[in-house]
Amino acid sequence: MRSSAALLILSLLSVGALSHASPVNVNLSTPDDIAKALEGVDLPMANRISVYCALKKCMKPEDLLNVEGMNPSLLQHIRPDLFFDNQQEPASSNDECS
């Protein structure tokens, strides 16, 4: 019985790991790629992000607060998976707000 419970827990953890978002460069990615990469961002929001970053190159996570529908809570949730042209790796949660 214990092995069945352990197997179930391991399976659930594996599924959770597969559903995690992946880093995305919001300046270069398509709305579809943004929506697929960022958990909690639907296609309409991804389209607004893409349009905004095409008009005004986004350089830091806080730039996305200018996108309609973006809020600090959602931004904090997706921050680890945001990638900008000026970075070698995704934005960290330790980045300072300017």
N, C-alpha and C positions, 0 to 999 in steps of 0.2 A: 504494500500500500504506500509506503514511504517513497519507493522508487517511482511510482506512478505520479505522486504529487510533485516530486522533484522534476520529473520529466515535463509535467504540465507547466511548472514555473519556468523551466528552461525554455520551453517552446514559446511561452508568452514573452519572455525577455528577448528572444531572437526576433520575433515579429516586431516588437517595439524598436529594436535596433535597425531593422530594415526600413521602418517608416520614418526615421529621422530625416530631417531636411539636409540638403547638401549645400556647400558654399556656392554662391551665385554672384556674378559681377552684374549689378543692376544697371550699369552704364552700357553694357554690351549685349546682355541677354534679351531674348524675346519675351514677351509677356507670358507665353506658355511655359517657357523654361523657368521664369521667376515664380509662377504659380506652383509648378511642380517642386521647385527647390525649397520654397519657404512655407513651412507649416503655418496655417492660419491665414495665408494670403490666397484669396480666390482670384479667378481670372480677371474680373473687372478691376480689382485693386492692383493686380499685377500690370494691367494695361495702363492704369494711371501712373504707377511707378515708372514704367518704361517711357511713357510720354514725358513725364516730368524730367527724368534723367537725360532724355534726348535733348530737351530744350535747355536745361541747365545741368551741366555735368555734376553729378553727386560725388562729393569727396569724403563724406563721413556719414555715419548712420543718422545723425540728427538732421541732415538735409531732407530726409524722407518725412519728417514731421510736417513739411509743407505740402505733402500729397494729401488730397481729400480722403478722409477715412482713416488715415494713419493716426495712431495715438501712442502716447508714451508706453503703455502696457504692451501693445503689439510690437512696437519697435524693440523693446527690451527682450521680447520673446524671440524675435528673428535676428537680433544683433549678431549672435555668434556665426550666423550663416551668410552675413552680408560681406561682399567683397567689392572693393572699389579699384579703379584703374591705378591709383597711386599706392596700392598695397600689394605686398607679396603673399599675404595670407588673409583669411577672414578677419573682420573687425572683432576685437576682443571686448568682453564686457568691462574691461578695465580702462577702455578709452575714455579720455576726458571729454566732457561736453564743452563746447566753445561758446 
